[in-house]
Amino acid sequence: MKTALLIGCGGKNSLSIIKACEDSGYNVINIGSTGQYKIDWVKLNIIELHKILVQIKDPINFVFFNQNGSTLNPDNFTQDIDTLNLWAMIKAWQHSYWLSSQLPFFVIKTLSNKLNKQAKLGWMLSDYINKDKQGVETHPDYSGNKYTNYNIMKSFNNTSFDCFGISPDFSESESAKDLYDIVKEICHGKICNGEIFST
């Protein structure tokens, strides 16, 4: 049986990803607030994540990164922030960068000897990877994290992995079905080559 490793697929919007993997005959390992490996995103650090990853023994055929974080909002740029709150914000910003952008790189490199040569690696992206998208500056750290993920995805695609991104529009009524269809096709061997799929 093939194995899918899903990161951050515990929410409603990611149920389609889990179902598509299961319906494709994959054993699903889910790391997140729900699933086999329950974590506290606020407290997750590199040591704790390493301890989880070394417990995974099966070869992995599919990985999908759906976790993300954001700290900044428009008010941060217009309102005064006292010193302690500013320090706390910067600390939270650093943590959200670790979760959003560094974690996928860490997972792939840590599990490199367990990743099947034909493994598919995917990222949940956003239209905010486009600098010209209206509102891209509203949450600059979120947009920056997604753009970093896009570049990491493309860089791994230039190695031996077949990588892809998904840019969802969860306001669309058919987005859950579209997400399911995209993931199922990829689970069944669709070649991605760094492509971004939209729902």
C-alpha positions in Angstrom: 0.0 0.0 0.0 1.2 3.5 -0.8 1.6 6.1 1.9 0.6 9.8 1.9 2.0 12.2 4.5 -0.2 15.1 5.0 0.8 18.2 7.1 -1.9 20.4 8.4 -4.8 18.7 6.9 -7.1 18.7 9.9 -9.5 21.5 8.9 -12.7 21.5 6.9 -11.1 22.7 3.7 -8.6 19.9 3.7 -11.0 17.0 4.1 -11.1 16.6 0.3 -7.3 16.0 0.3 -7.6 13.3 2.9 -10.5 11.6 1.1 -8.8 11.8 -2.3 -5.7 10.0 -0.9 -7.8 7.4 0.9 -10.0 6.7 -2.1 -6.8 6.3 -4.1 -5.7 3.5 -1.8 -3.1 5.4 0.2 -2.4 4.9 3.9 -2.7 8.4 5.2 -0.4 9.8 7.9 -1.7 13.2 9.1 0.5 15.5 11.2 -1.6 18.4 12.6 -4.1 19.4 15.2 -5.9 16.1 14.3 -4.7 12.8 13.0 -2.2 10.2 14.0 0.4 12.8 15.2 -1.4 15.6 17.1 0.7 18.7 17.5 0.2 22.1 19.1 1.2 24.5 16.2 2.1 27.2 18.7 4.6 25.0 20.5 5.9 23.0 17.6 9.7 23.3 17.2 12.3 21.6 15.1 13.2 19.0 17.8 9.5 18.0 18.3 9.0 17.7 14.6 12.1 15.6 14.2 10.9 13.2 16.9 7.7 12.7 15.0 9.4 12.2 11.6 11.8 9.5 12.8 8.8 7.4 13.8 7.6 7.2 10.2 8.9 3.9 8.9 7.0 3.3 5.6 8.2 4.6 2.2 6.3 7.8 1.3 4.7 8.3 -2.1 2.8 11.5 -1.6 3.4 14.6 0.6 1.2 17.6 0.9 1.8 20.7 3.0 -1.3 22.6 4.0 -0.1 24.3 7.2 0.4 28.1 7.2 0.7 31.0 9.6 0.3 34.7 9.6 1.1 37.4 12.2 0.9 40.8 10.5 -2.3 42.6 9.7 -3.0 46.1 8.4 -3.4 47.7 11.9 0.2 46.8 12.7 1.3 49.4 10.2 -0.8 52.2 11.4 -1.1 51.7 15.2 1.5 52.3 17.9 2.8 49.1 19.4 4.5 49.1 22.9 7.8 47.4 23.3 6.7 44.1 24.8 3.9 43.6 22.3 6.3 44.4 19.5 8.7 41.8 20.8 5.9 39.2 21.1 4.8 40.0 17.5 8.3 39.5 16.1 8.6 36.2 18.0 5.2 35.1 16.6 6.3 36.2 13.1 9.4 34.1 13.3 7.4 31.1 14.4 4.9 31.5 11.6 7.8 31.7 9.1 9.2 28.5 10.5 5.8 26.7 10.3 4.9 28.0 6.9 8.1 28.1 4.9 11.0 26.3 6.7 9.0 23.3 7.9 8.4 21.8 4.4 12.1 22.0 3.5 12.9 20.4 6.9 10.4 17.6 6.4 11.6 16.8 2.9 15.3 16.7 3.8 14.7 14.7 7.0 12.6 12.1 5.2 14.7 12.1 2.0 15.7 8.4 2.5 12.0 7.4 2.9 10.7 9.3 -0.1 9.9 7.1 -3.0 11.7 8.2 -6.2 8.3 8.8 -7.8 7.0 10.7 -4.8 4.7 13.6 -5.5 5.3 16.7 -3.3 2.6 19.3 -3.0 2.0 22.7 -1.4 -1.2 24.6 -0.8 -0.4 28.0 -2.3 -2.5 31.2 -2.9 -3.1 33.7 -5.6 -1.0 36.0 -3.4 2.2 34.6 -4.9 1.4 37.1 -7.7 2.7 40.5 -6.7 0.0 42.1 -8.8 -2.9 40.4 -7.1 -5.2 42.9 -5.4 -4.8 42.8 -1.6 -1.4 41.0 -1.7 0.1 43.5 0.7 -2.8 43.2 3.2 -1.0 40.3 5.0 2.6 40.7 3.8 4.0 37.8 5.9 1.3 35.4 4.6 1.9 36.5 1.0 5.7 36.2 1.5 5.4 32.8 3.0 3.3 31.5 0.1 5.8 33.0 -2.4 8.6 31.3 -0.5 6.7 28.0 -0.7 6.2 28.5 -4.4 10.0 28.9 -4.9 10.8 25.9 -2.6 8.3 23.8 -4.6 9.9 24.9 -7.9 13.4 24.2 -6.5 12.6 20.7 -5.4 10.9 20.1 -8.8 14.3 20.8 -10.4 15.7 17.9 -8.5 14.3 14.3 -8.7 10.9 15.1 -7.3 7.6 15.7 -9.1 6.2 18.8 -7.4 3.0 20.8 -7.6 1.0 23.6 -6.0 -2.7 24.2 -5.5 -4.1 27.7 -5.5 -7.6 27.3 -4.0 -10.7 29.5 -4.2 -12.7 28.3 -1.2 -15.4 30.9 -2.0 -16.4 28.8 -5.0 -19.1 26.2 -4.4 -17.2 23.5 -6.4 -13.8 24.1 -4.8 -13.9 21.1 -2.5 -14.8 18.8 -5.4 -12.1 20.4 -7.6 -9.5 19.9 -4.8 -10.5 16.3 -4.5 -10.3 15.7 -8.3 -6.8 17.4 -8.5 -5.4 15.4 -5.6 -6.9 12.1 -6.9 -5.4 12.6 -10.3 -2.0 13.2 -8.9 -2.3 10.2 -6.6 -3.0 8.1 -9.7 0.2 9.2 -11.4 -0.5 12.6 -13.1 2.8 14.3 -14.0 2.9 17.7 -12.4 6.4 19.2 -13.2 6.0 22.2 -10.9 2.5 23.1 -12.2 0.1 25.1 -10.1 -3.5 23.9 -10.2 -6.5 26.2 -9.4 -9.8 25.2 -7.8 
